[in-house]
Amino acid sequence: MVDQTHVRAPDVYARSFQMDPRTLDVMVTRLEAWGRHPFFLRAIDEYLNALALSGRPRVLDLGCGTGVAARALARRPDFAGSVVAIDISDYLTAAGRRLPPRKAWASRSISAPAMRTG
Ligand SMILES: C[S@@+](CC[C@H](N)C(=O)[O-])C[C@H]1O[C@@H](n2cnc3c(N)ncnc32)[C@H](O)[C@@H]1O
């Protein structure tokens, strides 16, 4: 974990593992709002196209938050693999697991809160 205590406006996402549920709910709402925004949808689509993951059996999404990108990948018709999505915040991955697509979400990975599709 990068120490950001000396930074005037530290990245709130770097402290997501130690925040209270009310703040985390705001974070969930914000991440999901981004995930529905046309600009972000287009950006994520272009990003996933550039990564060319369609033939990959398994993809790891590190720092997935609520899994906006992981779920976008899982929904793509040209992607038949599975996505393992990990975040330092168990709260954020738990929120993501409640959202579609919900097929075969795993509750944990090896060492961090995680979710998985496929
Ligand atoms: C800006 S958010 C992006 C979330 C997601 N990738 C998205 O695009 O919606 C950054 C995420 O990284 C996570 N994060 C920060 N530090 C981390 C670490 N050391 N290990 C794993 N996840 C971390 C935060 O909890 C947060 O969910």
The ligand as an SDF file (V2000), in Angstrom:
LIG
                    3D

 27 29  0  0  0  0  0  0  0  0999 V2000
  -10.7600    4.3240   -8.7650 C   0  0  0  0  0  0  0  0  0  0  0  0
  -11.3450    2.7880   -8.1020 S   0  0  0  0  0  0  0  0  0  0  0  0
  -11.5940    1.8870   -9.6270 C   0  0  0  0  0  0  0  0  0  0  0  0
  -12.4990    0.6750   -9.4770 C   0  0  0  0  0  0  0  0  0  0  0  0
  -12.7340   -0.1030  -10.7670 C   0  0  0  0  0  0  0  0  0  0  0  0
  -11.5000   -0.5600  -11.3790 N   0  0  0  0  0  0  0  0  0  0  0  0
  -13.5450    0.6890  -11.7710 C   0  0  0  0  0  0  0  0  0  0  0  0
  -13.0050    1.0640  -12.8110 O   0  0  0  0  0  0  0  0  0  0  0  0
  -14.7500    0.9250  -11.5090 O   0  0  0  0  0  0  0  0  0  0  0  0
   -9.8550    2.0600   -7.4660 C   0  0  0  0  0  0  0  0  0  0  0  0
  -10.0770    0.7570   -6.7140 C   0  0  0  0  0  0  0  0  0  0  0  0
   -8.8160    0.2220   -6.3140 O   0  0  0  0  0  0  0  0  0  0  0  0
   -8.9660   -0.3710   -5.0350 C   0  0  0  0  0  0  0  0  0  0  0  0
   -7.6480   -0.4320   -4.4030 N   0  0  0  0  0  0  0  0  0  0  0  0
   -6.8970    0.5870   -3.9240 C   0  0  0  0  0  0  0  0  0  0  0  0
   -5.7410    0.1280   -3.4300 N   0  0  0  0  0  0  0  0  0  0  0  0
   -5.7540   -1.2250   -3.6110 C   0  0  0  0  0  0  0  0  0  0  0  0
   -4.8310   -2.2620   -3.3030 C   0  0  0  0  0  0  0  0  0  0  0  0
   -3.6600   -2.0050   -2.7050 N   0  0  0  0  0  0  0  0  0  0  0  0
   -5.1660   -3.5420   -3.6230 N   0  0  0  0  0  0  0  0  0  0  0  0
   -6.3530   -3.8040   -4.2310 C   0  0  0  0  0  0  0  0  0  0  0  0
   -7.2700   -2.8580   -4.5340 N   0  0  0  0  0  0  0  0  0  0  0  0
   -6.9700   -1.5820   -4.2300 C   0  0  0  0  0  0  0  0  0  0  0  0
   -9.9630    0.5150   -4.3160 C   0  0  0  0  0  0  0  0  0  0  0  0
  -10.6110   -0.1420   -3.2510 O   0  0  0  0  0  0  0  0  0  0  0  0
  -10.9140    0.8860   -5.4570 C   0  0  0  0  0  0  0  0  0  0  0  0
  -11.9990    0.0040   -5.5190 O   0  0  0  0  0  0  0  0  0  0  0  0
  1  2  1  0
  2  3  1  0
  2 10  1  0
  3  4  1  0
  4  5  1  0
  5  6  1  0
  5  7  1  0
  7  8  2  0
  7  9  1  0
 10 11  1  0
 11 12  1  0
 11 26  1  0
 12 13  1  0
 13 14  1  0
 13 24  1  0
 14 15  1  0
 14 23  1  0
 15 16  2  0
 16 17  1  0
 17 18  1  0
 17 23  2  0
 18 19  1  0
 18 20  2  0
 20 21  1  0
 21 22  2  0
 22 23  1  0
 24 25  1  0
 24 26  1  0
 26 27  1  0
M  CHG  2   2   1   9  -1
M  END
$$$$
